[in-house]
Amino acid sequence: MRIGPDRKQHLTYCLNVHAGESWQENLDAIRKYACDVRDQVGVEEPFGLGLRLSAAAAEVLAAPAAIADFRGILDDLNLYVFTVNGFPYGTFHAAAVKEQVYAPDWRRPERVAYTNLLAHILAELLPDGVDGSISTAPGSYKAWVRTDEDRREIAENLLAVSCRLAQLADETGHEIHLGLEPEPDCLLETTDEVITFLSEDMARAMKPGGPVSEDVVRRHLGVCFDACHMALQFENPAESVRRLTNAGVRISKVQLSAALRARGGGSLKESLGAFADSVYLHQTRVKTEDGNIQRFSDLPQALAETDLVLDRESEWRVHCHVPLYWQGEAGITSTSHAMDDSFFAAVEESGCTHLEMETYTFDVLPLPLRQRGIVASLVDEYGWFSARVGCKGLREGTSRR
């Protein structure tokens, strides 16, 4: 839905919260859940969707007949699409994903072909006058990138997609931008790493007199800024957005999401353990009393080493997307506090027009957080947003803060 005083921003929730790898499962989720959320939130104008398409689903939807059919469904249901989550290539629910969520990475031609296919689909679905965004993996999982050649391949493939997006804009009139999504333990995880890669690695990949200019790259390649990921690493999200903007990095999309946050102490072991699961990576950072930050690739690893870091003065942050409105329990809260007035002001100043709430871990959260059901939780997330920024078109008082 369109929001903001000038109605230029678009707000949605990411459909990756609903299980489903096939296009039919995606379509069923839109009809079953998205429309119910829209009605309960009280939106009467066209309701924005944040698609999540696996490679298999994208292949089906890309067929001309399938796209035409979906456009008709969007019109009938008063829906529109403006963004696509192109991060997970394959299975994303009900099976162990862990670090394989980054595969194929940006060294692989499969990632290039998949992203170009998503761009083709999005160009066919975008309403007139609306730009499109695609979020994607942050280059690769850091442990997989061992040489300068790996970085060069990643940059050259991103350059090729930027070129294709520029061509697509000329052909269709729709501007689509790709957002690399910095994430802990990946090639791009911090603000500094993003700025360095986009300014230095991408510059090296551009050939003098080549078909892609710096302006094309800056217009079509930027960052999907996930607030959970940055707060997890003890970065200030508002400052990070401003630094990226000042460096000339396009904020393609902002994902409104919150990580787990807790103070140290032995009693936390059981409480935090309830959030560990076999499906997703829950990268963990622990800031100790002396200001040092200890890094763990997954929550079970961090809990196993509690004799080293579980002191009462330490602060834990865990990559587990919890509902935005959740106030916490048993000594655990979230990083939603970091999305304050300063953060939303920085987002507005950046010129970013795409906002997406993303709590994809809903199905693996402890039972008390999901017993009311996914629709009620999503409705309350819209309410959380409305309570913070004021949002015409949303019912007041839906948030269970």
Stockholm file with secondary structure:
# STOCKHOLM 1.0

chainA/1-401         MRIGPDRKQHLTYCLNVHAGESWQENLDAIRKYACDVRDQVGVEEPFGLGLRLSAAAAEVLAAPAAIADFRGILDDLNLYVFTVNGFPYGTFHAAAVKEQVYAPDWRRPERVAYTNLLAHILAELLPDGVDGSISTAPGSYKAWVRTDEDRREIAENLLAVSCRLAQLADETGHEIHLGLEPEPDCLLETTDEVITFLSEDMARAMKPGGPVSEDVVRRHLGVCFDACHMALQFENPAESVRRLTNAGVRISKVQLSAALRARGGGSLKESLGAFADSVYLHQTRVKTEDGNIQRFSDLPQALAETDLVLDRESEWRVHCHVPLYWQGEAGITSTSHAMDDSFFAAVEESGCTHLEMETYTFDVLPLPLRQRGIVASLVDEYGWFSARVGCKGLREGTSRR
#=GR chainA/1-401 SS CEESTTSCEEEEEBGGGSCCSSHHHHHHHIIIIIHHHHHHHTCCSCEEEEEECCHHHHHHHTSHHHHHHHHHHHHHHTEEEEEEECSCCSCCSSSCCGGGGGCSCTTSHHHHHHHHHHHHHHHHHCCTTCCEEEEECCSSBGGGCCSHHHHHHHHHHHHHHHHHHHHHHHHHSCCEEEEECCCTTBSSCSHHHHHHIIIIIHHHHSCTTCSCCHHHHHHHEEEEEEHHHHHHTTCCHHHHHHHHHHTTCCEEEEEECEEEEEECCTTHHHHHHTTCCSSSCCCEEEECTTSCEEEESSHHHHHHTHHHHCCTTCEEEEEEEECTTCCCBTTEEESGGGSSHHHHHHHHHHTCCEEEECCGGGGGSCHHHHTTCHHHHHHHHHHHHHHHHCCTTSCTTCCCC
#=GC SS_cons         CEESTTSCEEEEEBGGGSCCSSHHHHHHHIIIIIHHHHHHHTCCSCEEEEEECCHHHHHHHTSHHHHHHHHHHHHHHTEEEEEEECSCCSCCSSSCCGGGGGCSCTTSHHHHHHHHHHHHHHHHHCCTTCCEEEEECCSSBGGGCCSHHHHHHHHHHHHHHHHHHHHHHHHHSCCEEEEECCCTTBSSCSHHHHHHIIIIIHHHHSCTTCSCCHHHHHHHEEEEEEHHHHHHTTCCHHHHHHHHHHTTCCEEEEEECEEEEEECCTTHHHHHHTTCCSSSCCCEEEECTTSCEEEESSHHHHHHTHHHHCCTTCEEEEEEEECTTCCCBTTEEESGGGSSHHHHHHHHHHTCCEEEECCGGGGGSCHHHHTTCHHHHHHHHHHHHHHHHCCTTSCTTCCCC
//
